[in-house]
Every structure is written in structure tokens, then in C-alpha cells.
Amino acid sequence: MNWTTYAQWLLAAICCGATAYVASAAGLMRRSNSAGRRAANARPQPAPAPLGAVSVLKPLCGAEPRLYENLATFCEQTHPCFQLLFGVSSAQDPAIGVVRRLQAAYPHCDITLVVDSRVHGSNLKVSNLINLAEHSRYEMMVIADSDIAVAPDYLLQVCAPLADPQAGVVTCLYRATGITGFWSRVGALFVNQWFLPSVLVAHATGSREFGFGATLALRREIFERIGGFMPLKDCLADDFWLTEHVRRLGLHTILSKVIVATDVIENGFAALWQRETRWLRTIRSVNPAGFAFLFITFTSPWLLLGAQLANAFHAEGGRPVASIAMTAVTLAGTVARLLMHAYATRGFRAFWRDLPLVPLRDTLLMLQWLAGAFGSHVIWRGARVPVAARAAASGATELDTVKVLEVSDGR
């Protein structure tokens, strides 16, 4: 065989891998959706008994779109005893007005606003959390980003797995809605049709090396054993590294069945490209091997190439079996990709509206992966920040020396 033939067979193998991936992802998303529907349609079950009172830490920065609506869902929890801690670093932060509105609208809730400008390290979000933690009173702790919305039984459900002594941290997946136009819809597809299914596939194959800022729930005694937030003060991928600290205690990371909601607010291509490319470079920094194999998840380009290979095998003659096999693989992958789109989409109208965006989304993701493979810096809040390698890769033992970005959950 010549080099052209070798290349064809290599590409054919990659196309088969892409089809296998998307078929697995579609099946797992179907199972996840079915479980959610069964839970919604089942007779109401007794809520999990609360393990203890909960302190919810919410670092805020600015008046994001829908901030009031998202934070209000935390005020409507059915948990019998919880406190909400909202933190800002400036007395001029417009989020203060939103918290004041919540305090007026929910007078029965234990809501504390912490305005504290102290800076403890290079990660300002972690500085905010350190300041908030000083006001935390209860034995259970939940850290949650500002841009998520949750169901009324959220606190009961995410804390329930912590009854297991081997459970260290509970984290949640999330679904996104684009709220600012075309590019935010494309960004929502990134979350719903790439991030979410890729985590489901990784989880199904046994991976537990993740932690998402949408939710991090843990017991206070575990929080204190890892040194609180101080080891993360210069580590900008704080959600991932907090869970890594806990895993190094020999405890497990639990992926909750709860899926929360979030908003994608980027309204232009440049902002979306920066956010998603920065996230991919962070994956490369904390998991180089995983990043290298992400190419298998960009389905649409591989399906197009599979169709071209089937035609090439047919045109060359003498390889009808290969042509038929590649045609079958391409058709199977196309059906699986359509099913994954259907399982990730809410409603018939949204399915057809966003269907033309699927090839664009997959191709854009492949281009961003290529950009992420070669960049050594990212732009975060207007600053150019270097992305360093994972501590474990260099033999380092202290996580607080690792400089990576707080983008490990894709937002």
C-alpha cells in the first residue's frame, strides 16, 4: 500500500471512532432525558432527609442579564435550613442592588450580602469566596456560580449523596439557553451538544476528574481538611482544582442527577470565540491527553469526510466492501448526530430552527480546538494570562502554584 492508501484507512478509522462516540453520546443523552421524564411523571417521592443546614456561597461580579431571576431560584428552596451568602468586592458593584431586591422580596430567607474588598491572591473570584466563607455557619457548603437557575429541591438533592462517607464533592451538569441572539444560540449548542454529552461519555467510561462551578457541594469538615479556599487563591481553575484537592484525600467526586440551567450571553462572534477557545486551552493545561483526543467529538466534519471516503473507495474499484462499510458508518453517524441534536433540544420548533447550526457548531469547535492546541495565553476579562501545565505533569505537589483559568466548566 502507498501512503495515500494508509492515509485513507487512518481517516476511515477516525470516522468510525467519531460515529462510535456520537452514537454513545446520543444513547447516554436519551437515557438522561428518560430518567428526567420518569422522575417528573412519577408519583411525588419523599424528599431526601436533609443532612444538615446548608451555607450557599454565591460570588457576584456585576449585574449580569437575568441575575435577579437566577438568584431568586435559590431563595425558593424547600430545604428547611439554609443561608445565602452573596459576595462582591466593591461597594459600587451593581449586583448589590439585585441582592437588596432579593432581601426585600424574600424576607423569610437568611440572605447576607458581604461587601469585602480584601484580595488574597491573583484569583479575584477565590478572594471573594474566602471573604464569604468567613460568614458561613453551617455544616454543609454549596458553592454555585451566579448565572445558574435551580429547582426548588436543588439543595436537598445535591447534598443527599454526601451522606456517603466516601463522597467528597458533588457537582452538577447544566443546560444552556442563548438569550442574546444568534451567537448566544451557537454558544448554547456548545454546552448542550458538546460539553454535556462529552461529560456523560467520560463519566460512563469511569472518569471522575471533573468539577463544575455550576455546583460544588461538600461537607465543612472536608472543606477544612483541604485548607478551605486559600490553596486556590492563585489557581484560576478553582472549580477543577478544589475537586482535585478532595480527590487527593481519597474521596470521590459525585456527578449529581440534577442538571441546572444557565444562560449564554455572548452576543458576538469574537466574544464567543474567546470564551470557548480559552476553555479548550484550559482543558489542554489540566488534561493534555484528553485534549488531544477531543478531535473525535467534532462529528459533522468527520461525517462529511466519511462520505467522501465512501465515494473514493467506490470510484477506485476493487474495494466495494470498504465503500459499503464507510457508507454505513456515515449514515449511522448522521442518524446519531440528529438524535443527539433532538435529545439536546427542547421542542419541535427549536429542533428545526437550530438544525442548520449543527454543522457550523461542529466545524467551529474543530477550529477552536486547533487554536487551543497552539496558544499559550488566553484573554480573560481583558487581561492576557498565561496557561500553565498541570501540576501533576511536572511532578509538583502543591496545587496553589498552578496558574490556569477559571473556565473548566465551559462558561
HUWODA-V174466 format. One record per residue. N is the residue number from 1. RES is the residue in three letters. PSI is psi in whole degrees, 0 to 359 (* if undefined). OMEGA is omega in degrees with one decimal (none if undefined). NEAR is the number of other C-alpha atoms within 12 Angstrom. Layout:
# HUWODA-V174466
n->[N & N]
res->[RES & RES]
psi->[PSI & PSI]
omega->[OMEGA & OMEGA]
near->[NEAR & NEAR]
This chain:
# HUWODA-V174466
n->[1 & 2 & 3 & 4 & 5 & 6 & 7 & 8 & 9 & 10 & 11 & 12 & 13 & 14 & 15 & 16 & 17 & 18 & 19 & 20 & 21 & 22 & 23 & 24 & 25 & 26 & 27 & 28 & 29 & 30 & 31 & 32 & 33 & 34 & 35 & 36 & 37 & 38 & 39 & 40 & 41 & 42 & 43 & 44 & 45 & 46 & 47 & 48 & 49 & 50 & 51 & 52 & 53 & 54 & 55 & 56 & 57 & 58 & 59 & 60 & 61 & 62 & 63 & 64 & 65 & 66 & 67 & 68 & 69 & 70 & 71 & 72 & 73 & 74 & 75 & 76 & 77 & 78 & 79 & 80 & 81 & 82 & 83 & 84 & 85 & 86 & 87 & 88 & 89 & 90 & 91 & 92 & 93 & 94 & 95 & 96 & 97 & 98 & 99 & 100 & 101 & 102 & 103 & 104 & 105 & 106 & 107 & 108 & 109 & 110 & 111 & 112 & 113 & 114 & 115 & 116 & 117 & 118 & 119 & 120 & 121 & 122 & 123 & 124 & 125 & 126 & 127 & 128 & 129 & 130 & 131 & 132 & 133 & 134 & 135 & 136 & 137 & 138 & 139 & 140 & 141 & 142 & 143 & 144 & 145 & 146 & 147 & 148 & 149 & 150 & 151 & 152 & 153 & 154 & 155 & 156 & 157 & 158 & 159 & 160 & 161 & 162 & 163 & 164 & 165 & 166 & 167 & 168 & 169 & 170 & 171 & 172 & 173 & 174 & 175 & 176 & 177 & 178 & 179 & 180 & 181 & 182 & 183 & 184 & 185 & 186 & 187 & 188 & 189 & 190 & 191 & 192 & 193 & 194 & 195 & 196 & 197 & 198 & 199 & 200 & 201 & 202 & 203 & 204 & 205 & 206 & 207 & 208 & 209 & 210 & 211 & 212 & 213 & 214 & 215 & 216 & 217 & 218 & 219 & 220 & 221 & 222 & 223 & 224 & 225 & 226 & 227 & 228 & 229 & 230 & 231 & 232 & 233 & 234 & 235 & 236 & 237 & 238 & 239 & 240 & 241 & 242 & 243 & 244 & 245 & 246 & 247 & 248 & 249 & 250 & 251 & 252 & 253 & 254 & 255 & 256 & 257 & 258 & 259 & 260 & 261 & 262 & 263 & 264 & 265 & 266 & 267 & 268 & 269 & 270 & 271 & 272 & 273 & 274 & 275 & 276 & 277 & 278 & 279 & 280 & 281 & 282 & 283 & 284 & 285 & 286 & 287 & 288 & 289 & 290 & 291 & 292 & 293 & 294 & 295 & 296 & 297 & 298 & 299 & 300 & 301 & 302 & 303 & 304 & 305 & 306 & 307 & 308 & 309 & 310 & 311 & 312 & 313 & 314 & 315 & 316 & 317 & 318 & 319 & 320 & 321 & 322 & 323 & 324 & 325 & 326 & 327 & 328 & 329 & 330 & 331 & 332 & 333 & 334 & 335 & 336 & 337 & 338 & 339 & 340 & 341 & 342 & 343 & 344 & 345 & 346 & 347 & 348 & 349 & 350 & 351 & 352 & 353 & 354 & 355 & 356 & 357 & 358 & 359 & 360 & 361 & 362 & 363 & 364 & 365 & 366 & 367 & 368 & 369 & 370 & 371 & 372 & 373 & 374 & 375 & 376 & 377 & 378 & 379 & 380 & 381 & 382 & 383 & 384 & 385 & 386 & 387 & 388 & 389 & 390 & 391 & 392 & 393 & 394 & 395 & 396 & 397 & 398 & 399 & 400 & 401 & 402 & 403 & 404 & 405 & 406 & 407 & 408 & 409 & 410 & 411]
res->[MET & ASN & TRP & THR & THR & TYR & ALA & GLN & TRP & LEU & LEU & ALA & ALA & ILE & CYS & CYS & GLY & ALA & THR & ALA & TYR & VAL & ALA & SER & ALA & ALA & GLY & LEU & MET & ARG & ARG & SER & ASN & SER & ALA & GLY & ARG & ARG & ALA & ALA & ASN & ALA & ARG & PRO & GLN & PRO & ALA & PRO & ALA & PRO & LEU & GLY & ALA & VAL & SER & VAL & LEU & LYS & PRO & LEU & CYS & GLY & ALA & GLU & PRO & ARG & LEU & TYR & GLU & ASN & LEU & ALA & THR & PHE & CYS & GLU & GLN & THR & HIS & PRO & CYS & PHE & GLN & LEU & LEU & PHE & GLY & VAL & SER & SER & ALA & GLN & ASP & PRO & ALA & ILE & GLY & VAL & VAL & ARG & ARG & LEU & GLN & ALA & ALA & TYR & PRO & HIS & CYS & ASP & ILE & THR & LEU & VAL & VAL & ASP & SER & ARG & VAL & HIS & GLY & SER & ASN & LEU & LYS & VAL & SER & ASN & LEU & ILE & ASN & LEU & ALA & GLU & HIS & SER & ARG & TYR & GLU & MET & MET & VAL & ILE & ALA & ASP & SER & ASP & ILE & ALA & VAL & ALA & PRO & ASP & TYR & LEU & LEU & GLN & VAL & CYS & ALA & PRO & LEU & ALA & ASP & PRO & GLN & ALA & GLY & VAL & VAL & THR & CYS & LEU & TYR & ARG & ALA & THR & GLY & ILE & THR & GLY & PHE & TRP & SER & ARG & VAL & GLY & ALA & LEU & PHE & VAL & ASN & GLN & TRP & PHE & LEU & PRO & SER & VAL & LEU & VAL & ALA & HIS & ALA & THR & GLY & SER & ARG & GLU & PHE & GLY & PHE & GLY & ALA & THR & LEU & ALA & LEU & ARG & ARG & GLU & ILE & PHE & GLU & ARG & ILE & GLY & GLY & PHE & MET & PRO & LEU & LYS & ASP & CYS & LEU & ALA & ASP & ASP & PHE & TRP & LEU & THR & GLU & HIS & VAL & ARG & ARG & LEU & GLY & LEU & HIS & THR & ILE & LEU & SER & LYS & VAL & ILE & VAL & ALA & THR & ASP & VAL & ILE & GLU & ASN & GLY & PHE & ALA & ALA & LEU & TRP & GLN & ARG & GLU & THR & ARG & TRP & LEU & ARG & THR & ILE & ARG & SER & VAL & ASN & PRO & ALA & GLY & PHE & ALA & PHE & LEU & PHE & ILE & THR & PHE & THR & SER & PRO & TRP & LEU & LEU & LEU & GLY & ALA & GLN & LEU & ALA & ASN & ALA & PHE & HIS & ALA & GLU & GLY & GLY & ARG & PRO & VAL & ALA & SER & ILE & ALA & MET & THR & ALA & VAL & THR & LEU & ALA & GLY & THR & VAL & ALA & ARG & LEU & LEU & MET & HIS & ALA & TYR & ALA & THR & ARG & GLY & PHE & ARG & ALA & PHE & TRP & ARG & ASP & LEU & PRO & LEU & VAL & PRO & LEU & ARG & ASP & THR & LEU & LEU & MET & LEU & GLN & TRP & LEU & ALA & GLY & ALA & PHE & GLY & SER & HIS & VAL & ILE & TRP & ARG & GLY & ALA & ARG & VAL & PRO & VAL & ALA & ALA & ARG & ALA & ALA & ALA & SER & GLY & ALA & THR & GLU & LEU & ASP & THR & VAL & LYS & VAL & LEU & GLU & VAL & SER & ASP & GLY & ARG]
psi->[143 & 177 & 328 & 318 & 317 & 316 & 320 & 316 & 325 & 313 & 324 & 321 & 320 & 318 & 321 & 319 & 320 & 320 & 318 & 318 & 308 & 329 & 318 & 316 & 317 & 318 & 319 & 324 & 322 & 316 & 319 & 316 & 319 & 319 & 320 & 319 & 320 & 320 & 322 & 327 & 349 & 162 & 142 & 129 & 152 & 135 & 150 & 140 & 130 & 135 & 339 & 174 & 153 & 134 & 123 & 121 & 122 & 98 & 132 & 153 & 99 & 163 & 87 & 157 & 138 & 22 & 314 & 313 & 319 & 316 & 329 & 331 & 335 & 338 & 348 & 27 & 147 & 356 & 137 & 339 & 110 & 155 & 145 & 122 & 113 & 127 & 139 & 160 & 356 & 140 & 347 & 3 & 127 & 345 & 338 & 317 & 324 & 317 & 321 & 321 & 319 & 318 & 324 & 322 & 333 & 68 & 340 & 347 & 145 & 90 & 124 & 129 & 124 & 115 & 109 & 118 & 3 & 136 & 127 & 350 & 192 & 342 & 106 & 330 & 316 & 322 & 317 & 316 & 322 & 317 & 322 & 319 & 334 & 338 & 3 & 131 & 340 & 168 & 343 & 141 & 136 & 123 & 127 & 137 & 162 & 340 & 29 & 154 & 145 & 162 & 163 & 333 & 15 & 307 & 320 & 318 & 317 & 337 & 340 & 316 & 343 & 358 & 336 & 123 & 337 & 354 & 124 & 307 & 141 & 132 & 165 & 145 & 171 & 154 & 147 & 153 & 129 & 125 & 3 & 27 & 199 & 307 & 332 & 329 & 318 & 319 & 325 & 325 & 326 & 314 & 310 & 331 & 6 & 300 & 305 & 308 & 327 & 324 & 319 & 318 & 315 & 317 & 319 & 333 & 7 & 357 & 138 & 15 & 75 & 167 & 126 & 137 & 346 & 325 & 131 & 110 & 134 & 163 & 149 & 323 & 329 & 317 & 317 & 326 & 328 & 2 & 18 & 214 & 349 & 321 & 347 & 4 & 336 & 10 & 106 & 345 & 60 & 326 & 313 & 313 & 333 & 314 & 327 & 320 & 315 & 319 & 327 & 351 & 359 & 14 & 162 & 150 & 125 & 128 & 112 & 153 & 345 & 130 & 119 & 174 & 147 & 167 & 143 & 123 & 356 & 127 & 11 & 161 & 317 & 315 & 320 & 317 & 315 & 314 & 313 & 325 & 321 & 321 & 318 & 322 & 329 & 321 & 316 & 324 & 325 & 341 & 75 & 320 & 317 & 319 & 318 & 327 & 7 & 338 & 335 & 344 & 357 & 84 & 311 & 314 & 323 & 326 & 320 & 317 & 323 & 319 & 321 & 321 & 320 & 317 & 321 & 317 & 322 & 318 & 327 & 336 & 154 & 354 & 52 & 325 & 317 & 320 & 315 & 318 & 316 & 325 & 316 & 317 & 317 & 317 & 317 & 318 & 322 & 315 & 316 & 321 & 321 & 320 & 319 & 320 & 318 & 317 & 335 & 353 & 140 & 104 & 149 & 316 & 316 & 326 & 308 & 326 & 318 & 354 & 318 & 343 & 346 & 309 & 322 & 315 & 314 & 320 & 319 & 320 & 321 & 319 & 321 & 324 & 318 & 317 & 321 & 334 & 335 & 344 & 146 & 356 & 160 & 163 & 120 & 116 & 42 & 355 & 144 & 119 & 132 & 148 & 117 & 169 & 162 & 141 & 318 & 329 & 332 & 1 & 5 & 152 & 343 & 121 & 339 & 359 & 358 & 126 & 98 & 171 & 154 & 72 & 22 & 356 & 11 & 6 & *]
omega->[176.9 & -176.1 & 178.6 & 179.4 & 176.6 & -179.7 & 179.4 & -179.5 & 176.4 & 179.4 & 177.6 & 178.3 & 178.3 & 178.2 & 176.4 & 178.1 & 179.0 & 177.9 & 178.5 & 179.2 & -174.1 & 176.0 & 177.3 & -179.1 & 179.5 & 178.8 & 179.8 & 177.2 & 176.4 & 179.7 & 178.6 & 178.9 & -179.7 & 178.0 & 178.5 & 178.8 & 178.6 & 179.1 & -178.6 & -175.2 & -178.0 & 173.7 & 179.9 & 179.3 & 176.1 & 179.2 & 176.7 & 177.2 & 179.8 & 179.3 & -178.3 & 178.5 & -171.2 & 168.8 & -179.7 & -178.3 & -178.1 & 174.5 & -177.5 & 174.7 & 178.4 & 179.9 & 178.7 & 172.8 & 177.1 & -179.1 & -179.2 & -177.3 & -179.6 & -179.8 & -179.1 & 179.5 & 176.3 & 178.2 & -174.0 & -178.2 & 178.2 & 177.2 & -173.8 & -176.4 & 177.4 & 173.9 & 177.1 & 179.4 & 177.6 & -175.7 & 172.4 & -177.5 & -177.7 & 177.4 & 178.4 & -178.0 & -179.2 & 176.6 & 179.1 & 179.5 & 178.3 & 179.4 & 177.8 & 177.1 & 178.4 & 179.6 & 178.7 & -176.1 & -177.5 & -176.2 & 180.0 & -178.4 & 175.4 & -176.0 & 178.3 & 173.2 & 179.2 & 175.5 & -172.4 & -175.5 & -179.0 & 179.2 & -175.2 & -178.6 & -175.7 & 178.8 & -175.5 & 175.7 & 179.2 & 174.6 & 177.0 & -180.0 & 177.0 & 178.8 & 178.5 & -174.8 & 178.0 & -178.2 & -178.6 & -172.8 & -164.3 & -171.9 & 175.1 & -179.0 & 175.8 & 174.8 & -175.5 & 178.5 & -174.5 & -169.6 & 177.3 & 175.5 & -172.0 & 176.7 & -177.0 & -179.4 & -175.4 & -176.2 & 177.9 & -174.5 & -174.7 & 178.9 & -175.3 & -178.6 & -178.6 & 173.1 & 176.4 & -178.4 & 179.8 & 177.8 & -179.1 & -178.7 & 171.7 & 178.4 & -174.4 & 164.2 & 179.3 & 173.1 & -173.7 & 172.5 & 174.4 & -172.0 & -176.1 & 174.9 & -169.9 & -173.2 & 175.0 & 173.8 & 176.2 & 177.8 & 176.8 & 176.4 & 175.8 & -178.6 & -169.6 & -173.3 & 172.1 & -178.3 & -174.6 & 179.1 & 179.8 & 176.3 & 178.0 & 179.1 & 179.2 & 179.8 & -179.3 & 179.7 & 172.0 & -179.6 & 174.9 & -177.9 & 177.4 & 176.2 & -170.6 & -177.4 & 176.8 & 175.9 & 168.4 & -179.0 & 179.0 & 177.3 & -178.3 & -178.0 & 174.7 & 177.4 & -179.4 & 179.2 & 179.3 & 178.8 & -179.5 & -179.5 & -174.0 & 177.8 & -178.0 & -170.3 & 176.4 & -178.7 & -170.0 & 172.3 & -167.4 & -179.1 & 178.7 & -173.9 & 173.4 & 178.7 & 178.4 & 174.5 & -177.8 & 178.2 & 179.6 & 171.0 & -177.7 & -179.5 & -172.0 & 168.2 & -176.8 & 173.1 & -177.0 & 172.0 & 178.7 & 173.7 & -176.7 & -178.6 & 176.6 & -179.3 & 169.4 & -171.0 & 179.7 & -176.7 & 178.9 & -177.8 & -175.5 & -179.5 & 179.6 & 179.2 & -179.8 & -176.8 & -174.5 & 177.3 & 177.8 & 178.9 & -179.6 & 176.2 & 177.2 & 173.7 & 179.5 & -176.7 & -176.8 & -177.9 & -176.3 & -178.8 & 177.4 & 178.1 & -177.0 & -176.8 & 177.9 & -177.1 & -177.4 & -175.4 & -179.0 & -160.8 & -169.9 & 177.9 & 179.7 & 176.1 & 176.8 & 178.6 & 178.0 & 177.0 & 178.6 & 178.0 & 177.5 & 177.9 & -179.3 & 178.0 & 179.3 & -176.6 & -178.3 & -179.2 & 177.5 & 179.8 & -178.0 & -179.7 & 178.5 & 179.6 & 179.6 & -179.6 & -179.9 & 176.0 & 179.3 & 179.0 & -179.0 & 178.8 & 179.2 & 178.5 & 179.0 & 177.7 & -179.4 & 179.2 & 176.5 & 178.2 & 178.3 & 176.5 & -179.7 & -178.7 & -179.1 & -173.7 & 179.3 & 174.5 & -178.4 & -177.7 & 180.0 & 178.2 & -177.3 & 179.2 & -174.7 & -178.6 & 178.2 & -179.4 & -175.1 & 177.5 & 177.5 & -178.2 & -178.3 & -179.4 & 177.4 & 179.1 & 177.7 & 178.2 & 178.8 & 176.3 & 177.2 & 178.1 & 179.6 & -178.4 & -172.4 & -177.9 & 176.2 & 179.2 & 172.4 & 173.8 & -178.7 & -177.9 & 176.3 & -178.1 & 175.9 & -171.2 & 176.4 & 176.6 & -176.3 & -179.4 & 178.5 & -177.7 & -176.4 & -178.0 & -178.3 & 179.1 & 179.0 & -179.9 & -178.1 & -177.0 & -175.8 & 175.2 & -175.1 & 179.7 & 173.8 & -170.1 & 176.8 & 180.0 & -172.6 & 174.5 & 169.6 & -179.3 & none]
near->[8 & 8 & 9 & 13 & 16 & 12 & 14 & 25 & 25 & 17 & 26 & 33 & 25 & 30 & 40 & 33 & 29 & 36 & 39 & 28 & 38 & 40 & 32 & 30 & 40 & 37 & 29 & 29 & 35 & 24 & 22 & 27 & 26 & 17 & 17 & 17 & 13 & 13 & 15 & 13 & 11 & 12 & 10 & 10 & 11 & 11 & 20 & 22 & 22 & 26 & 28 & 26 & 28 & 36 & 37 & 48 & 46 & 43 & 41 & 41 & 31 & 24 & 22 & 27 & 25 & 26 & 31 & 29 & 26 & 31 & 42 & 30 & 28 & 44 & 39 & 30 & 28 & 24 & 30 & 23 & 27 & 35 & 36 & 43 & 43 & 43 & 45 & 39 & 31 & 22 & 17 & 15 & 24 & 23 & 32 & 29 & 23 & 30 & 41 & 21 & 21 & 31 & 24 & 16 & 18 & 21 & 15 & 17 & 26 & 29 & 33 & 32 & 35 & 33 & 28 & 28 & 21 & 22 & 21 & 23 & 24 & 27 & 32 & 34 & 42 & 42 & 34 & 38 & 44 & 36 & 33 & 37 & 37 & 21 & 26 & 34 & 24 & 26 & 27 & 39 & 42 & 45 & 51 & 44 & 43 & 42 & 37 & 39 & 35 & 35 & 25 & 21 & 28 & 38 & 49 & 34 & 34 & 45 & 45 & 35 & 31 & 38 & 24 & 18 & 18 & 20 & 29 & 40 & 52 & 45 & 45 & 41 & 38 & 41 & 38 & 35 & 34 & 30 & 21 & 20 & 18 & 23 & 28 & 33 & 35 & 41 & 46 & 40 & 44 & 46 & 35 & 41 & 43 & 45 & 37 & 37 & 38 & 38 & 37 & 36 & 27 & 25 & 23 & 20 & 15 & 15 & 19 & 28 & 32 & 44 & 42 & 43 & 41 & 44 & 47 & 43 & 45 & 48 & 39 & 32 & 19 & 31 & 31 & 21 & 21 & 30 & 22 & 32 & 40 & 35 & 34 & 39 & 35 & 28 & 41 & 39 & 46 & 43 & 42 & 40 & 46 & 46 & 42 & 35 & 38 & 40 & 26 & 22 & 22 & 17 & 26 & 30 & 39 & 37 & 39 & 32 & 26 & 33 & 31 & 36 & 33 & 39 & 36 & 37 & 29 & 28 & 23 & 20 & 20 & 16 & 23 & 33 & 32 & 30 & 36 & 43 & 40 & 41 & 41 & 46 & 43 & 46 & 37 & 35 & 40 & 38 & 27 & 22 & 15 & 25 & 26 & 22 & 23 & 34 & 32 & 31 & 44 & 40 & 45 & 36 & 32 & 37 & 41 & 28 & 30 & 39 & 31 & 22 & 37 & 32 & 23 & 25 & 26 & 20 & 14 & 14 & 13 & 12 & 19 & 18 & 14 & 26 & 27 & 21 & 24 & 37 & 30 & 23 & 34 & 38 & 25 & 29 & 37 & 33 & 23 & 30 & 39 & 32 & 26 & 38 & 44 & 29 & 31 & 39 & 30 & 20 & 13 & 14 & 11 & 20 & 21 & 16 & 18 & 30 & 26 & 18 & 28 & 36 & 27 & 23 & 36 & 36 & 25 & 30 & 38 & 32 & 22 & 30 & 32 & 24 & 23 & 32 & 29 & 21 & 25 & 24 & 28 & 32 & 28 & 25 & 17 & 10 & 11 & 15 & 23 & 22 & 35 & 30 & 28 & 32 & 25 & 21 & 17 & 15 & 12 & 13 & 16 & 23 & 37 & 31 & 26 & 35 & 33 & 43 & 49 & 44 & 39 & 37 & 39 & 44 & 41]
